[in-house]
Amino acid sequence: MKTNLVVNDTIVPLNPFTQRYIGNILKAITLSLGYEARKVNLCIDQDDLRLYADDQEVPIKKEFVKLIIESTIKGILSPLKGIFLLERILISSTE
């Protein structure tokens, strides 16, 4: 699994374990919302959260769902070196 992470327009290098870990979490989130995908993209910024499964946007209507996804992702990323302020997050993961 290949996972790319960009935080505040800066590419954050990820080791193989971290790529798989984050990628599997993104796949689990997407699957929980009823979408099975080989490619998952997530964009979080100050105003919005967008999730894509195989380039198709996954509709997230409930604010609670957006909040739990955002807090989960920010919690996962918080221990990574060089990440201090999480204003804009882009994650792409492909099997």
N, CA and C atoms as a LAMMPS dump frame, in Angstrom:
ITEM: TIMESTEP
0
ITEM: NUMBER OF ATOMS
285
ITEM: BOX BOUNDS ff ff ff
-5.0000000000000000e+02 5.0000000000000000e+02
-5.0000000000000000e+02 5.0000000000000000e+02
-5.0000000000000000e+02 5.0000000000000000e+02
ITEM: ATOMS id mol type element x y z
1 1 1 N 0.848 -1.17 0
2 1 2 C 0 0 0
3 1 3 C 0.897 1.239 0
4 2 1 N 0.593 2.176 -0.87
5 2 2 C 1.356 3.417 -0.976
6 2 3 C 0.486 4.555 -0.453
7 3 1 N 0.992 5.275 0.534
8 3 2 C 0.262 6.392 1.119
9 3 3 C 1.14 7.629 1.081
10 4 1 N 0.56 8.725 0.596
11 4 2 C 1.247 10.014 0.558
12 4 3 C 0.533 10.974 1.496
13 5 1 N 1.318 11.789 2.187
14 5 2 C 0.781 12.745 3.149
15 5 3 C 1.352 14.123 2.866
16 6 1 N 0.463 15.11 2.781
17 6 2 C 0.856 16.505 2.629
18 6 3 C 0.143 17.284 3.729
19 7 1 N 0.921 17.999 4.538
20 7 2 C 0.356 18.811 5.614
21 7 3 C 0.793 20.251 5.39
22 8 1 N -0.179 21.145 5.316
23 8 2 C 0.095 22.571 5.088
24 8 3 C 1.013 22.765 3.885
25 9 1 N 0.721 22.059 2.793
26 9 2 C 1.471 22.146 1.529
27 9 3 C 2.9 21.631 1.622
28 10 1 N 3.232 20.861 2.649
29 10 2 C 4.556 20.265 2.807
30 10 3 C 4.42 18.743 2.779
31 11 1 N 5.197 18.103 1.91
32 11 2 C 5.186 16.64 1.832
33 11 3 C 5.847 16.069 3.081
34 12 1 N 5.166 15.127 3.708
35 12 2 C 5.689 14.471 4.906
36 12 3 C 6.08 13.044 4.518
37 13 1 N 7.377 12.708 4.593
38 13 2 C 7.789 11.344 4.243
39 13 3 C 7.292 10.343 5.281
40 14 1 N 6.838 9.195 4.788
41 14 2 C 6.308 8.147 5.665
42 14 3 C 7.062 6.851 5.422
43 15 1 N 7.403 6.162 6.502
44 15 2 C 8.042 4.853 6.346
45 15 3 C 6.971 3.825 5.948
46 16 1 N 7.368 2.642 5.511
47 16 2 C 6.391 1.648 5.044
48 16 3 C 5.315 1.29 6.077
49 17 1 N 5.703 1.145 7.351
50 17 2 C 4.705 0.829 8.383
51 17 3 C 3.656 1.926 8.474
52 18 1 N 4.102 3.179 8.528
53 18 2 C 3.177 4.308 8.674
54 18 3 C 2.281 4.435 7.447
55 19 1 N 2.825 4.178 6.269
56 19 2 C 2.008 4.21 5.049
57 19 3 C 0.882 3.182 5.127
58 20 1 N 1.217 1.96 5.502
59 20 2 C 0.196 0.905 5.61
60 20 3 C -0.82 1.229 6.703
61 21 1 N -0.331 1.702 7.839
62 21 2 C -1.193 2.005 8.981
63 21 3 C -2.234 3.064 8.608
64 22 1 N -1.76 4.188 8.078
65 22 2 C -2.676 5.272 7.697
66 22 3 C -3.588 4.816 6.558
67 23 1 N -3.027 4.107 5.584
68 23 2 C -3.83 3.617 4.468
69 23 3 C -4.936 2.676 4.909
70 24 1 N -4.626 1.775 5.818
71 24 2 C -5.647 0.847 6.323
72 24 3 C -6.736 1.565 7.103
73 25 1 N -6.373 2.597 7.826
74 25 2 C -7.383 3.374 8.556
75 25 3 C -8.293 4.106 7.577
76 26 1 N -7.714 4.705 6.533
77 26 2 C -8.539 5.375 5.522
78 26 3 C -9.493 4.39 4.848
79 27 1 N -8.982 3.199 4.521
80 27 2 C -9.843 2.189 3.906
81 27 3 C -10.965 1.773 4.853
82 28 1 N -10.658 1.64 6.139
83 28 2 C -11.68 1.255 7.12
84 28 3 C -12.747 2.339 7.256
85 29 1 N -12.329 3.594 7.257
86 29 2 C -13.294 4.701 7.326
87 29 3 C -14.211 4.652 6.11
88 30 1 N -13.618 4.51 4.938
89 30 2 C -14.393 4.477 3.697
90 30 3 C -15.349 3.282 3.682
91 31 1 N -14.859 2.123 4.094
92 31 2 C -15.693 0.922 4.138
93 31 3 C -16.843 1.084 5.135
94 32 1 N -16.574 1.747 6.252
95 32 2 C -17.623 1.99 7.25
96 32 3 C -18.742 2.86 6.691
97 33 1 N -18.404 3.671 5.696
98 33 2 C -19.404 4.533 5.056
99 33 3 C -20.041 3.868 3.835
100 34 1 N -19.705 2.585 3.616
101 34 2 C -20.349 1.822 2.56
102 34 3 C -19.643 1.835 1.219
103 35 1 N -18.384 2.262 1.187
104 35 2 C -17.637 2.325 -0.071
105 35 3 C -16.386 1.467 0.029
106 36 1 N -16.256 0.524 -0.892
107 36 2 C -15.053 -0.294 -0.962
108 36 3 C -14.198 0.258 -2.095
109 37 1 N -12.925 0.551 -1.804
110 37 2 C -12.088 1.21 -2.806
111 37 3 C -10.645 0.751 -2.711
112 38 1 N -9.97 0.788 -3.849
113 38 2 C -8.529 0.523 -3.888
114 38 3 C -7.742 1.818 -3.703
115 39 1 N -8.386 2.939 -3.995
116 39 2 C -7.74 4.244 -3.87
117 39 3 C -8.632 5.14 -3.009
118 40 1 N -8.035 5.725 -1.969
119 40 2 C -8.784 6.602 -1.066
120 40 3 C -8.013 7.911 -0.93
121 41 1 N -8.734 9.022 -1.054
122 41 2 C -8.153 10.348 -0.858
123 41 3 C -8.96 11.078 0.204
124 42 1 N -8.257 11.799 1.053
125 42 2 C -8.902 12.574 2.111
126 42 3 C -8.303 13.967 2.118
127 43 1 N -9.163 14.964 2.174
128 43 2 C -8.727 16.356 2.267
129 43 3 C -9.428 16.992 3.458
130 44 1 N -8.633 17.498 4.381
131 44 2 C -9.173 18.206 5.541
132 44 3 C -8.563 19.597 5.536
133 45 1 N -9.418 20.616 5.56
134 45 2 C -8.915 21.975 5.754
135 45 3 C -9.754 22.637 6.833
136 46 1 N -9.54 23.906 7.031
137 46 2 C -10.205 24.58 8.156
138 46 3 C -11.722 24.584 8.035
139 47 1 N -12.236 24.53 6.811
140 47 2 C -13.674 24.667 6.608
141 47 3 C -14.395 23.395 6.177
142 48 1 N -13.653 22.372 5.756
143 48 2 C -14.331 21.236 5.148
144 48 3 C -13.513 19.953 5.262
145 49 1 N -14.195 18.848 5.048
146 49 2 C -13.579 17.529 4.981
147 49 3 C -14.193 16.828 3.777
148 50 1 N -13.338 16.317 2.89
149 50 2 C -13.81 15.596 1.715
150 50 3 C -13.094 14.253 1.636
151 51 1 N -13.863 13.218 1.346
152 51 2 C -13.342 11.858 1.254
153 51 3 C -13.73 11.299 -0.11
154 52 1 N -12.757 10.657 -0.779
155 52 2 C -12.992 10.096 -2.108
156 52 3 C -12.618 8.618 -2.108
157 53 1 N -13.472 7.811 -2.716
158 53 2 C -13.227 6.38 -2.89
159 53 3 C -13.142 6.118 -4.386
160 54 1 N -11.964 5.713 -4.851
161 54 2 C -11.747 5.507 -6.289
162 54 3 C -12.231 6.716 -7.097
163 55 1 N -11.83 7.897 -6.673
164 55 2 C -12.119 9.185 -7.33
165 55 3 C -13.596 9.586 -7.291
166 56 1 N -14.408 8.893 -6.517
167 56 2 C -15.814 9.255 -6.343
168 56 3 C -15.975 9.832 -4.944
169 57 1 N -16.537 11.033 -4.857
170 57 2 C -16.696 11.648 -3.539
171 57 3 C -17.69 10.855 -2.699
172 58 1 N -17.3 10.613 -1.466
173 58 2 C -18.156 9.911 -0.51
174 58 3 C -18.971 10.974 0.228
175 59 1 N -20.295 10.946 0.095
176 59 2 C -21.095 11.956 0.781
177 59 3 C -21.096 11.724 2.293
178 60 1 N -20.77 12.772 3.019
179 60 2 C -20.796 12.708 4.484
180 60 3 C -21.739 13.81 4.938
181 61 1 N -22.935 13.419 5.324
182 61 2 C -23.971 14.398 5.641
183 61 3 C -23.974 14.82 7.107
184 62 1 N -23.639 13.9 7.991
185 62 2 C -23.72 14.198 9.42
186 62 3 C -22.431 14.84 9.917
187 63 1 N -22.584 15.92 10.632
188 63 2 C -21.427 16.641 11.171
189 63 3 C -20.638 15.767 12.146
190 64 1 N -21.334 14.92 12.903
191 64 2 C -20.655 14.019 13.837
192 64 3 C -19.66 13.121 13.111
193 65 1 N -20.055 12.604 11.951
194 65 2 C -19.177 11.718 11.182
195 65 3 C -17.934 12.478 10.738
196 66 1 N -18.12 13.705 10.259
197 66 2 C -16.969 14.531 9.862
198 66 3 C -16.042 14.777 11.048
199 67 1 N -16.62 15.083 12.191
200 67 2 C -15.808 15.369 13.375
201 67 3 C -15.025 14.147 13.839
202 68 1 N -15.644 12.982 13.821
203 68 2 C -14.935 11.788 14.284
204 68 3 C -13.828 11.396 13.302
205 69 1 N -14.065 11.563 11.996
206 69 2 C -13.01 11.289 11.013
207 69 3 C -11.859 12.267 11.203
208 70 1 N -12.168 13.546 11.317
209 70 2 C -11.124 14.562 11.479
210 70 3 C -10.311 14.334 12.749
211 71 1 N -10.97 14.069 13.857
212 71 2 C -10.233 13.875 15.11
213 71 3 C -9.399 12.597 15.071
214 72 1 N -9.9 11.555 14.413
215 72 2 C -9.132 10.314 14.272
216 72 3 C -7.861 10.56 13.473
217 73 1 N -7.985 11.201 12.329
218 73 2 C -6.826 11.455 11.468
219 73 3 C -5.827 12.377 12.163
220 74 1 N -6.294 13.433 12.779
221 74 2 C -5.375 14.35 13.469
222 74 3 C -4.682 13.647 14.635
223 75 1 N -5.381 12.758 15.312
224 75 2 C -4.761 11.995 16.395
225 75 3 C -3.679 11.055 15.895
226 76 1 N -3.912 10.443 14.749
227 76 2 C -2.919 9.544 14.154
228 76 3 C -1.677 10.313 13.727
229 77 1 N -1.877 11.507 13.186
230 77 2 C -0.756 12.287 12.65
231 77 3 C 0.024 13.039 13.718
232 78 1 N -0.577 13.29 14.866
233 78 2 C 0.056 14.146 15.88
234 78 3 C 1.428 13.67 16.352
235 79 1 N 1.731 12.367 16.45
236 79 2 C 3.069 11.975 16.901
237 79 3 C 4.153 12.046 15.816
238 80 1 N 3.767 12.295 14.566
239 80 2 C 4.765 12.326 13.499
240 80 3 C 5.672 13.54 13.637
241 81 1 N 6.947 13.34 13.368
242 81 2 C 7.926 14.422 13.47
243 81 3 C 7.648 15.487 12.416
244 82 1 N 7.819 16.748 12.811
245 82 2 C 7.688 17.86 11.883
246 82 3 C 6.272 18.335 11.663
247 83 1 N 5.305 17.748 12.344
248 83 2 C 3.918 18.176 12.189
249 83 3 C 3.488 18.868 13.474
250 84 1 N 3.215 20.17 13.353
251 84 2 C 2.841 20.937 14.54
252 84 3 C 1.438 21.517 14.401
253 85 1 N 1.166 22.146 13.277
254 85 2 C -0.112 22.805 13.058
255 85 3 C -0.813 22.094 11.906
256 86 1 N -1.947 21.5 12.164
257 86 2 C -2.653 20.706 11.157
258 86 3 C -3.79 21.521 10.548
259 87 1 N -3.453 22.498 9.702
260 87 2 C -4.479 23.328 9.077
261 87 3 C -5.053 22.692 7.822
262 88 1 N -4.179 22.117 6.995
263 88 2 C -4.615 21.496 5.738
264 88 3 C -3.911 20.148 5.6
265 89 1 N -4.719 19.097 5.447
266 89 2 C -4.193 17.732 5.365
267 89 3 C -4.703 17.088 4.079
268 90 1 N -3.784 16.539 3.31
269 90 2 C -4.132 15.771 2.12
270 90 3 C -3.49 14.394 2.256
271 91 1 N -4.29 13.36 2.165
272 91 2 C -3.77 11.996 2.243
273 91 3 C -4.304 11.225 1.041
274 92 1 N -3.406 10.525 0.38
275 92 2 C -3.776 9.674 -0.74
276 92 3 C -3.203 8.288 -0.485
277 93 1 N -4.042 7.278 -0.597
278 93 2 C -3.593 5.91 -0.355
279 93 3 C -4.121 5.003 -1.457
280 94 1 N -3.215 4.177 -1.995
281 94 2 C -3.566 3.275 -3.086
282 94 3 C -3.023 1.887 -2.798
283 95 1 N -3.861 0.879 -3.049
284 95 2 C -3.416 -0.518 -2.895
285 95 3 C -2.589 -0.92 -4.09
